[in-house]
Amino acid sequence: MKFPLLRLVLVSGLSGAGKASALRTLEDIGFETMDNPPLDMLETLVREQSQGPETPGNQGIGLAIGIDVRSRGFDEDMVLGTIARLKALAGVELEFFYMTADDNALLGRYTETRRRHPLASRGGRLAEAIALERALTDRLRSGADLVIDTTDLKLSDLRQLLETKFNDKAAKTLTVSITSFAFPKGLPRDADMVFDARFLRNPYYDPILRPRTGLDADVAQFVADDPDFAPFMQKMTDFLQFLLPRFVREGKKYATIAIGCTGGRHRSVHVAESLARSLSFGTAHGIGIGVSVMHRELGHTLGRKNPLVFFGQDKVGHLDHSDESDDAADSIRHRSPEIKQ
């Protein structure tokens, strides 16, 4: 008897870091979702889901389950032991990711929503509850396949990241996020590689270009006309086309490439956009790579289709994010919706 493949996603992390938002996005993608089942029932539930006979309606089914300190019987050792056993099950493809954010972000979210932290005793301090939860889940973070830090991540960015990774069209690929940023405001927390574009000519000193961004054609042309721009892009693209297939070979599923400049609005934005286009036409070893672009200092993720790049094949597919175009336009006019929980 042939069993269906169960794609299992376990989501854990800190309260207020976005677990509920992640589960809602996975549900929209097509996963069946469940939040905080009793831990002693988790393994039985997954075994039942994975060991039924395969039918046309349950091929490649997806199940997303939230686990956190509210789960009945929560214990780090028990969670990690259960995950290890589930990963060994035939017919189960499991990915475990952990949601986190810094203390200031979590404090701000709880203050804004006026919700009570699950570990806050009556009259207890919120900061103490957050610190306790970090301590109780620290080993889960260390054992996660992916850690998502939502401190600077807007809800639309989180949704794009999960759609790029878990949409069926993006299965079996490396998910690459390219982020532009300003060095004075700090490095992106999840960056695997950082490239510095501050040596390029700065449009900021042109009074006409200053209020514009690297998404505008005249700013992009100004940056591209720097004689160092083309060699820089070529060397960076060559390096990544060498490196990314080796990431996949080592089992890495996510990579974040950060491009920085002084203000994060001109040079780094155009370099990030150019790099995404360059990766679309690279040649390597038949590796599928899903690419998304985010511009941190512009305050939004572009509402457009993101290329699903197949290195070494004469083929470029696309993940359809056309429904995000309204969100992107909104984020230019208004502050993008923040992750609430």
N, C-alpha and C positions, 0 to 999 in steps of 0.2 A: 504493500500500500504506500502511495506517495503522499507525503505531508506537505502543506503549503509553507512557504517561507514567511515567518513572522518578523517584520521589521519593528523592533522594540526600542523606544526612546524613553529613557528614565531622566526626569528633570528634577533636580534638587537645588538647594542653595539657601540664601538668606531671605527672610521675610521682607517684602518690599523691593526685592531686586528684579522682579519681573517674571516670576515663575508662572503666575496665572496668565499673563499676557502671552508667554511662550506656548502654553497649552492651548490657548484660544487660537493662536496662529496655526499650530499643528492640526487642530481640529478643522480649520478652514482648508488646509491642504488636503485633508482626507483621512487623517488618523482618527481612530476611536480614542477617546481620552478619558482618563480617570484620575482624580486628585485625592491623594492621601488614603489609599486603601490600607487596612491593617497589615502591618509588615508580615505577620505570620500567614497571611493569605496570598501574598504577592507571588511567591513561587508557584503555588498551586494554580493560581489564575493564569499565569503565563504558560505553564505546561498544558493546561486545557486548551488554550488558544492555539498553541503550536502543534498539537498532536491530533487534531481532527483530520479526517480525510480531505484531500484536496478536491475542490469543486471549482467550476468556472467562476463562481462568485467570491472565492476567498483566496485567490492566488496573490501572493505578495501582500498580504494584509499588513496594516500598520497599527500599532498600539502605542500610545504615549501615556505615561503614568507619572504623576507628580508625587514626590516624597520629600517631606521635611519634618521639622521637630514636632509638628502637630500630629504626625502619623502615630496611630496607637502602637505602643511598644517600640517607639523610635530608639535605635541604638546603632552607633556607627559601625561597630563590628558586625552586627547582624545585617545591616545594609550592604556592607562591602562583601561579606560572605555570600549573600544572596546574589549579588551581581556576578561574582566569580562563577557561581554554579550556573546561572542563567547563560553566561557567555559560553559555557561548555556544552550547552544543549544543542543537539542537532536540529536544524530548521529554525534557529533563532539568530537574527543579526541584531546585536544590542549595541546601542551607543548611549553613553551616560554623560550628561553635561550639568554643570554647576553654575548657577546664577549668583552674581555678587555685585556689590557697589560699595563705595567708600562710606564712612560713617556720616559725613555731612549730607550726602545724597539721600541716604536712608532716613536720617532725621527730618530732612525737608519733606520727603514724601509722606511720612507719617503725620507730620504737622499739617500738611496741606489736606490730607484725606480725613484726619482726625480719627483714624482707626487705631485700635488697641493692638500692640505687639503681642503675639501669642505667648511670649515668655515674660511679659511685664506683669509683675504682681500688683495688686491694688495699691496705688500710691507710689509704686516703684519708678525709678528713673528709666526713661526710654533708652538712653545711652548704655546703661548697664545691661538691659535686655539684649541689645544688639551685640554687645561684647560677649555675652554668654552664648548666644547663638553661634557666633564665629568660632568660639572654642569648641562647641559641641559638634560642629560640622567641618572642622579644619581638615580632617583626614579624608572626608568625602571630596573636598576640593582637590587634594593631592591625587586622588584616585580617578578623577574625572577625565574623560576623553577630550572634553572641551570646557574651558572656563570662559563664560561670557560676562564681562564687566560692563554693567549698564550705567555706570556713573555719568558718562557723557553720551550715552546712546539714547536716541529718541525712539519712540514706539515704532515709527515707520522704518527706522534703521534695523531694529530688532526683527521686525517682520520680514524685511528684505533678506537679512542674513539667513533666517530659518527657511524661507521659501527657496532661496538659492541652494541651500544644502539638502533639504528634504523633499523638494519637488521630485517626482519620479524622473523627470527629464534630466535632473542633475545627479541622479544616483551614480555611485562609483566614480565620482570625480573629486578633485581637490578644489575646495572653495577658497578663492583668493579675494580678499577685500583690500582695495587700494584706498588709502585715506590721506587727504591733504590736511595740513595742520600748521599752526604757528609755533615756532620754537619757544618764544617767551611764555606761552600758555601751557607748556609742558608736553612731553611726548605722549602719544596715544598709549594707553595702558596695555593694550593687547598686541602691540607691534612686534613682529618677528624680525623685521628688517627696517632700517631707517635710512633714507637717502636725503642728503642736504642739497637744496637747490638755491641756497643763498648766494652762490657765486655768479648766478646769472644776472643779467641786467634787470633792474628793478623798476617796473612801471609806476610804482608809487611816486616817483619824483617827477612824473609827467602830470601836470595839473588836469589835463583832459582825461587821462587814463586812471588817475588815482581813485575816483569813486566807483569805477567799474571793477569787474572781476575777471579771472582767467577763463570764464565761460564766454566772455564777449570776444568777438572775432578780432577787434583791433588790439586788445590786450594779448590775446593768443599769438597774433602775428608779431607783436613787439618782442615777446619772449622767444619765439621761434627764430627771430632774426639775429639773436645773439650767436656769434660764430661757435660758441662752445655748446650750444643746445643740441645740435644734431649728433656730435660725437658722444655727448653724455647719454642721450637716449639710446644710441646704438649699443654702447658698452653696457648700460643697465639692462637692456632687453636681452642681449647675448648672455649676460650673467644669469638672468632669471630663467631663460630657456634651458640653460645648463642645470640650474639648481632645482627647479620645481619638479621635474620628473623624478629626481632623487628623493625629494620629500615624499612623493607618492610611494616610491619603492620602500621607504622606511616606515610606511604606514601612516604618515601624517595626512590628516584630512582637511586641515584649515591652515591658511597662512595669511597674515596681515602685513601689507607693505605700506609703510608710512613715508610720505614725501613732505618735507618741511621747508618753510621759508620764514621770513621775519613776521609778516602779517597773516599768512595763511589764506590770502585772498587772490593773489595774482600768479606768481611763478609756480608755486606748488600745485595750484589748481590745474593749470595748463599741463604741467608735467604729468600729473596723475591721469588726466584725460588722455594724453598722448600715450602713456604707458598702457592703459587699457586697450587702446586701439592697436598698439604694437603687438600685444600678446595675442590678439585675435588673428594675426597672420604669421605667427611663429611656426617653426618646425622643430619637432623633438622626437618623442618616442610613442606616439599614439595615445597620449595621456589626455583625458578629458578634464578641462578646468573651467569652473564657473567663476565669472569675474563680476564683481560689483564695485562701484565707485562711490565714496562718501567724501563730502567736503565739510570738515568739522567746523571751521570758522565761518562758513556761509550759513550754517544752521539748517541744512537740509540734505536729503539724499535725492539724487536726480530721479524724477519720475519718467523712466524710459526703460526700454528693454535692455537687459544686461546680457552680453554675449556668453554663450556656452562654447568655449573654445576647445577644439579637438586638435592637439598638437600632432603633427605628422600625418594628418588626414586632410584631404581637400574638402572640408566640410565645416560649416559654422552654423550651429543651431542657436535658438534663442529661448530664454525663459520669459514667459509673458508676464510682465508686471504692469501692463497698461492700466490696470485699475488703480495704480498708485499715482497717476499723473495729477489727479486733483489734490492729493495729499501734498505733493511736491509744490504745486502752485500755492496752496494754502500756507505752506511753511515759509514761503518768501514774504507773504503779506502779514502773517501772524506767527506767533511762537508755536512750534510744532507740539503736538500733544506729548506729554511726558509719560513715562512708564509709571504706573501707579502702584502696581503690586507684583 
